[in-house]
Amino acid sequence: MTRPEIDKFTGTETTGHEWDGIRELNTPLPRWWLWTYVACCIWAFGYWVAMPAWPLVSSYTHGVLGYSQRAVVAADLAAARLDRAPQTERLAAMPVGAIEANPELFGFALAAGRSAYLVNCAQCHGTGAAGARGYPNLNDDDWIWGGTPEAIEQTIRFGIRSGHPQARDSAMPGFVADGQLTELQARQMANHVLDLAQGNAGQPASAKLYAETCAACHGDQGQGDPKVGAPRLTDRIWLYGDTRESILATLTNGRRGVMPGWQDRLDDATIKQLAVYIHSLGGGK
């Protein structure tokens, strides 16, 4: 048997491994590290036995202690619901428009509504409710379907074009795609809409085309109509962008944005909390 080579500088045996002329020393592990490693292995084995640890085909090992973090969270949530039950029941029984007049319930609704907003609404409207292209900004005073607490509650509860029988519904037609306007007329209309947003009267020909095609929903002066979900065209707040190209795309193919209804996902109290919180952001009417 070949004797291990001894490193001439340290006097330590080598393992026989060599990389680029560097030989590996066969230095034993420190005793403290070795015993720490053994202790960790013993602890891990005990943890596997006592606590949920190993995944199975359709379940997992529950451990002899029967501990479950899911059960702990469920118990904490149940305790929180029980603690909030008196305020929640009072809020659910009260019309949403009357909540702001009750300082105690209003404060409770704001706090709970913000939490519900971050869980259910921030993914589309943003954590600060500033929205994005195709998702309305909830901080401004531009409401397609109205900004009263009652109108906001209606929108949250049933959604917009969500398929619910009571959902808000309106159709911005694709005038070019449907053959109602030519591409030239659509460009004239886009220019006229930009003129309205800038406070200008526009060209007579395009104004006549607007009166024949758009005024029935958006109003003769572009003031919009929340009763039918027609946006106001005289401000500079745009859901899909304020460029001529984006307006032309709307006139060409229409818009069919969808907001889900939360009637079957959230309870009445949570929907009212959301309505109160969103109304409080500064843009409510």
N, C-alpha and C positions, 0 to 999 in steps of 0.2 A: 504494500500500500504506500503510495507516495505521501511523504510528509508535507503538511501545508507550508507554503512559503511564508517566511517571516519578513515583515517590513523592516528595513534596516534603520529607518528614522524613528519609528515608534516602538519597535520590538513586538508588534501585534501581528497575529496570524492574519493572512488574507483569505478571502473567500474563493479566490481563483477567477473572479470576474474582473474583466479589464475593458475599459473604454478609452480609446485614444491615449493609451499609455498610462492611464490612471487606474491603479488597482484599488479594489474595495476592501476595506479593513473589516475583519470579522469581530467587530466590537460588540460586546454583549449589551443588551438594553439596561438602562438604569433600573435598579430594583423598585424604586418608588413608581416608576412608569409601569412596570410589569404588574405590580400588585394593584395599581389603579385600573389597569385593563381587565384583570381578573374580576375585580369588584364590579366593574361596569357590566361584564358578562353575566354575573350572578344577579345583579339588579335587573337586567333586561329579561332574564328568564322569569324572575318573580313577577315582573310587570306583565309579561305575556299571560301568566296564569291568572293574575288578579284582575286585570283590566281588559276592555275590548281591544283586540290587537290584530288578529289575523283575518283577512278576507276569505270567505268561502264562496261557493258557487252562487248562492242566492241570498246569503246572509253574512254573518261574521261571528267570530268567537266573542261571547258576551263577558267572559271573565267571571271569576267566583264572587267578586264584589257586586256584579250587576250594575256598574256605574254606566250612565249614559249622558253625555253632554247635551244631546238632543232633548232628553227629558228635563234637564236642568233649564235649558232655554225655554221649553214649553211651560214649565212651572213659573218661571220669571214673567213670561208674557201673560199667563193667566192671572198672576198676582197684580200686574200692572193694569190689566183690564178691569179687575175687581176694584182696584183703587180709583180708577177713573169712571166707574159705572155711573155714579150719581150725576156728574156733569154731562157724560155722554148721553144718558137718557133724557135729561132736560133739553140738551141741544137738539137731539133727534126729534123731539116733540114740538120744537119751536120753528116757525117760518124763518127761512134763512135771512130775509130782509130785516127781521127784528133782532137778530143776534148782536149786531153792533151797538144797539141801545142798552145792552146789558154788559157792563164793564167786566164782570167776573167771567161770564161765558165767552165774551169777546176775546179776552186774553187767553182763555183755554183753547178756543177755536184757532187762534192765530198760531199758537205753539204746536198744537196737534196738526194743523193744516200744513205748516211748513214741513214737518216730518213726513206727512203723507205725500206732499208734493215731491220731495227729494226721492222718495221710493218709487212713485208711480209716474211722474210727469217730467222730471228733469232730463230724462233720456232724450226727449224730443225738444222741449222748450228751453233746455239749459238750466244749470243750477241757479243762475241769477234771473231766470225767466226772460232772457233777452231774445230767445228764439233763434231761428236760422232761416235760410232760404227754404220756403215751403212750410215753416213752422212759425206761427204768429208770435210776435213779441208781446208779452203780457204786461209790460211796464208802461206802455204808451196808452193813449186815449183813442185808439183806433180799433173798434170792435166790429167785426163783420156781422155778428149776430146779436150785438147789444152787450153793454158792459155793466148792467145792474146785477146785484147779487142773485136775483131770480133768474136772469138770462144766463149768467155764468153757470149756475146750478143746472139749468136745463141742458146746456151744452155738455157739461161733465157727465151728467147722468145718462144721457142717451147718445151722445156723440154726434158726429157730422158724417153723413153718408156711410154710416157704420152697418147698415142693414137692419137696425132696430126699427120697428114700426113707428116709433115716436122720435126717431133721429131727425136732426135738422138736415134738410136736403135742398140743394139748389144746383143748377147746372150752368156752368159757363161753357157755351157751345164752342166747338172748333169751327169758326165761320168759314175758313178756307177749306178745311177737310170736308165739311158738310156741303160745300158748294154754294154757300150763302154770300160769300164775298170772293172777289178775285184777289190775287196776290197784290196787285196794284192798289186796290181798295183797302186791303189790310194794312199796307204801308202808310196809306193816307190816314187810316184810323189810328195807327200807332203814333204818328206825328201829332194827331189831334189830342190824344190822351196825354202826351207829354206837354202839349200846350196848356191843357187844363191844369195839370199839376203845377205849372209855372205861373198860373193866373192869367194866361192869355186866352183870347177868344178863339184863336185858330182860323184857318181858312174857311170861307163860306162853303166850299164844296165838301170839305171834310166835316164841317159842322152839320150840314144837311144829312150826310151819311150817318153821323153819330145819332142824330135825332131819330132817324128811321130804324136804326139797328140796336142802339145801346140804351137810349134814354128811358125805355120802359122799365128797366131794372136799376140802372145807375143814376137815374134822375136827369132832368134836362140840363142841369149845370154840373153833373158829375158828383153830386153830393152823396150818392149811395143810398141804400135802403136796408137797414138791418132786418126788416120783416121778411125779406126774401134772400138775405145773405149776400147782397150786392155791395162790394167794397166801395168806399169813397175814393174818387179819382182826383180830387182837388188838393190833396195833401201830398207830402213826399214820403209817405210810408208805403212800402211795397212788399208784398208777401213773397213774390217770385223774382224780384229784382227790378231796378228802375232804368235799365237800359232799353234802347229801342229794340234790340234783338230779343230780350226777354218778353217785352210786351207783344212783339210780333209773334213769338212762339205761342203765347197765350191766345191771341186772336186766331192763329192758324189751327191749333189742335185742342184748345180748351184746357180746363183744369178740373181735376177730379180728386182733390186732396181728401183724405179720410182721417177722421179722429175717432178712436174707439169709444164706445159707450161703456161707462163704468158701473151701470146699474146692477149688473150681475156679478161684479167683482169686488165692489166696496159696499159697506153698509151705509144707511142713510146719514148717520152722524158724520162719517168720514167724508162723504160727498159734500155735506154742508161745510165742514171744516175747510175743505179745499176751496170751495166757493168764497168763503169769507177771507181766506188767506190771499187768494188771487185778486180779489176785489181790493184788498188793502195795499197792493203793490204800487198803487199810484195812478193806475190808468182806469180804474173802475168809475162808473158813472153813478 
